[in-house]
Amino acid sequence: PSTSQENDNDRSPSPSVQQSILNQCSELHSSIMPLNTSLQGPLAKNSDKGTSLPFVFLVGNHSSGKSSFINYVLGRPVQTAGVAPTDDCFTVIAPGPQDVDQDGPALVGDPDIGFEGLRQFGPTLIHHTQLKVRE
């Protein structure tokens, strides 16, 4: 008999699905940049760094499937999913050579990631963010 974990692994997206999602994110970014520029929005500050990281802000109601969606897209359990609230912070997930979790001050303090602008919102927000680097 198969286990629940085996069934979850069977539902992982193929690399072509993951690439399609990244391509769609890139197209979305390109389509909103003219509006961002005309409104002097925040994207222009970090868009010229040449980062290969797509940034997606995923928002939804409590227990609406955000963590499950992230786990599905990444093809592995990264976020804890459950009916009860599992976390109360903003999580940045980035690729890297090994799995590492860092707190908000480390995330904001790394100039290569591009979140140093969050400092203006104070320590309450910074301490409610985290970075998960996953290989």
N, C-alpha and C positions, 0 to 999 in steps of 0.2 A: 504494500500500500504506500501511496505517496504521502509525504508530509506537507503541511502548510507551507514550509519554507521552500520545498521543491516546487510547489505550484507557483510561488512568488517568483522564483528564478525562471520558470518557464515563460512568464509573462514579461520578461525584460525586453525592452525595445532593441531592435537590431541596430547595428552601427549606422545603417542608412536612415533609420528613423531619427536617431540622435543627430545626425548631420543635417537632416531636413529641419529639425527644430532650431539648430544653430543658424542655418541659412535664413529661416523665417525671422529670427531675432535680429540678424544683421540687416535684413530688408526693412524691418520695422524701425530700427535705429536710423537707417538712411532716410526713411520717409519722414521722421519727426525732426531731424536736424534743422531743416529750413525754418520750421516753426520755433524751435528752441533758439536759433540764432536771432530771429526777428524779435523775440520776447526777451532776449538776453538771459536765457534759462541756464540752469546749472550744468547741462551736458557739455557745453562747449569747453569748459575748463579742463575736463579730463579726457575728452574725445581725441585730442591730438597727441596723447602720450603713446599711441601705437600699441596699446595693450591688446592682447588677443582674447581677453576675457569678455564674453558677452555678459551684460548685467541685466537681469530680469527681476522685477519686483513683483512677487507673488503675494496677493492679499486675498483674504476670504474670511467668512464667518467661522466661528469656533466649530471644529469637527466637520469641516466641509471638504476634506480630502487634500489639503495643501501638502502635508508631509507624505501622504501616499503617492501623490502625483510626482513629487520630487524623487522619491525612491524609485518609482517606475521609470522616469526619464533617465535617471542615472544608472539604473540596472542593478542597484544594490541598496541595502538599508543604510541611509545616511541620517535621516530624521526619524525620531521616535514617533510612531503613529498610534493613536488610540482615541477612545471616545472621550476620556477625561482630558483636560488641558495638559499638554506634555511639556510645553515651555512657554515663557513669556517674554521672548526677546526676538530681535531681528537676527537672522543667521545669514552670513555670506558664505557661500560654498564655492571654492576655487580649486582648480586642478593643481597637483603638485607631485613631487617624487615619492612622498609617503603620507600616510594619514596623520594629521596633526590638528588638534583643537587649540584655539587661542581665544583669549577673552577680548572684550571690546577695546581696552586701551592698546593692546598689541595690534589689533586691526587698524585703529585710527592712527597709530604711530608708524605704520609701514607706508612710506611714500610711494612705493611701487604699485600698491593696490588701488590707491586713489580715493580713499575715504577720509582723508585728513580734514576735509571740510566739515565733518560731523562735530568737530570740536566746538564750533560756534553754538551748538545746541546744549552744551554742558554735560556734566558727568552722569546725570540720570540716564540720558539716552546712551551715552558711551558704555555705561555698565549694563545696558540692556541690549547689547550687540555681541555677537561672537563670530569667529571665523572657523570654518571647518575646511581644511585642505584635504583633498582626497585624491589618491592616485588612480 
